[in-house]
Amino acid sequence: MSEGLDHVGRIQQQWSRERPDLDTRAMGVIGRLHRLANALHAELRPVFEAAGLSDGDFDVLAALRRSGQPFALTPGQLAESTMITSGTVTKRVDRLAASGLVTRERVEHDGRVRRIALTSEGLVLVEEVVERHVANEDRLLEGFSDIERARLARLLTQWTTSLGI
């Protein structure tokens, strides 16, 4: 009876048998997204690891790169434009600075404020890694047509917006 079902579908089928009063449609969406997030993380991480980076390290370097010239942001701006928390920014920046990929500079108009900037080595690395990362993401979506990708992106945007994330 569970032939052709994925892992989450089999779980839903079991609940349907045991508790037919439960509507498990939301479980089907959330469960699949949870499993997908874990699988995607496992597929994305090797690109960063091959460059000696964690996904958080790459996130910081990418935020600096996409900020445009002079490729520099304050720690607060970094926290706002990355997928890591402000408390984690300091640890990431410490590691990246020790690796020679970023520097800490004083802001001219306020010596108390530091700005994190890409070094030339950091710029070269992020340029290389972002190309491999985008190609890897494209590979992970190759089973979808352009129209399906656009629909999926729209639905996910709608969902994240409704949740305020």
Secondary structure in CASP SS format (residue, H / E / C, confidence):
PFRMAT SS
TARGET T0000
AUTHOR 0000-0000-0000
METHOD secondary structure of the structure
MODEL  1
M C 1.00
S C 1.00
E C 1.00
G C 1.00
L C 1.00
D C 1.00
H H 1.00
V H 1.00
G H 1.00
R H 1.00
I H 1.00
Q H 1.00
Q H 1.00
Q H 1.00
W H 1.00
S H 1.00
R H 1.00
E H 1.00
R C 1.00
P C 1.00
D C 1.00
L C 1.00
D C 1.00
T C 1.00
R H 1.00
A H 1.00
M H 1.00
G H 1.00
V H 1.00
I H 1.00
G H 1.00
R H 1.00
L H 1.00
H H 1.00
R H 1.00
L H 1.00
A H 1.00
N H 1.00
A H 1.00
L H 1.00
H H 1.00
A H 1.00
E H 1.00
L H 1.00
R H 1.00
P H 1.00
V H 1.00
F H 1.00
E H 1.00
A H 1.00
A C 1.00
G C 1.00
L C 1.00
S C 1.00
D H 1.00
G H 1.00
D H 1.00
F H 1.00
D H 1.00
V H 1.00
L H 1.00
A H 1.00
A H 1.00
L H 1.00
R H 1.00
R H 1.00
S C 1.00
G C 1.00
Q C 1.00
P C 1.00
F C 1.00
A E 1.00
L E 1.00
T C 1.00
P H 1.00
G H 1.00
Q H 1.00
L H 1.00
A H 1.00
E H 1.00
S H 1.00
T C 1.00
M C 1.00
I C 1.00
T C 1.00
S H 1.00
G H 1.00
T H 1.00
V H 1.00
T H 1.00
K H 1.00
R H 1.00
V H 1.00
D H 1.00
R H 1.00
L H 1.00
A H 1.00
A H 1.00
S C 1.00
G C 1.00
L C 1.00
V E 1.00
T E 1.00
R E 1.00
E E 1.00
R E 1.00
V E 1.00
E C 1.00
H C 1.00
D E 1.00
G E 1.00
R E 1.00
V E 1.00
R E 1.00
R E 1.00
I E 1.00
A E 1.00
L E 1.00
T C 1.00
S H 1.00
E H 1.00
G H 1.00
L H 1.00
V H 1.00
L H 1.00
V H 1.00
E H 1.00
E H 1.00
V H 1.00
V H 1.00
E H 1.00
R H 1.00
H H 1.00
V H 1.00
A H 1.00
N H 1.00
E H 1.00
D H 1.00
R H 1.00
L H 1.00
L C 1.00
E C 1.00
G C 1.00
F C 1.00
S C 1.00
D H 1.00
I H 1.00
E H 1.00
R H 1.00
A H 1.00
R H 1.00
L H 1.00
A H 1.00
R H 1.00
L H 1.00
L H 1.00
T H 1.00
Q H 1.00
W H 1.00
T H 1.00
T H 1.00
S H 1.00
L H 1.00
G C 1.00
I C 1.00
END
